[in-house]
Amino acid sequence: MSSSPRFDMYGCNFGWGKAMAARSSSSNKFDGNITAYPGWEGDGSVDLEVSLLAEYMSELEKDEEFLAVVSPPIKLEVLLGMSSK
């Protein structure tokens, strides 16, 4: 399913539990492409899939200003619904 704001990517359960991420197919990946999905956490959050050439991604990962404003990755315990004791 692609390009449908009505498709609940994280609410669809095929018996494996809640999806961990939504990604586009390889045919939709090219340098500079950004795809926005309704966020995994809900409540108006947004997940972005950013496709960049390796050298551009490497530079972005070094950008302190950028890193200061992006969300940290979700911990595995949260994804699996486990307690983080």
SVG drawing of the C-alpha trace seen along z (x, -y; Angstrom):
<svg xmlns="http://www.w3.org/2000/svg" viewBox="-9 -24 40 38">
<polyline fill="none" stroke="black" stroke-width="0.4" points="0.0,0.0 1.5,-3.3 0.4,-6.9 -2.8,-6.6 -3.4,-8.7 -6.3,-6.4 -4.2,-3.3 -3.4,-2.7 0.2,-1.4 0.7,-0.7 -2.8,0.5 -2.8,3.4 -1.9,6.6 -1.0,9.8 -0.3,11.7 3.2,10.4 2.2,7.4 2.5,3.7 4.8,2.8 8.1,1.2 8.5,-1.1 6.9,-2.1 9.2,-2.2 8.7,-2.7 9.9,-0.3 13.2,-0.6 11.5,-2.1 10.7,-5.2 14.3,-5.7 16.4,-8.3 18.7,-11.0 16.8,-13.8 13.5,-12.0 11.6,-12.5 8.5,-10.5 6.3,-11.4 4.2,-8.9 1.8,-9.2 4.1,-8.6 4.5,-5.3 3.8,-7.0 0.5,-8.5 -0.9,-11.7 0.1,-13.7 3.7,-12.5 5.3,-12.2 7.9,-9.6 10.2,-10.7 12.0,-8.4 14.9,-10.4 16.8,-9.0 20.3,-10.5 23.5,-9.4 26.0,-8.0 28.3,-11.1 25.4,-13.4 24.0,-11.2 27.5,-11.1 27.7,-14.9 24.2,-15.1 25.1,-12.7 28.0,-15.1 25.7,-18.2 25.3,-19.1 22.5,-21.6 20.5,-19.0 21.1,-16.3 19.9,-18.6 16.4,-18.8 15.7,-15.3 14.1,-12.8 16.2,-10.1 15.5,-6.6 12.8,-4.7 14.3,-2.1 13.7,1.5 11.9,2.1 9.3,-0.5 8.8,1.1 8.3,4.5 6.1,3.2 8.5,4.3 9.3,2.6 12.8,0.9 13.7,1.8"/>
</svg>
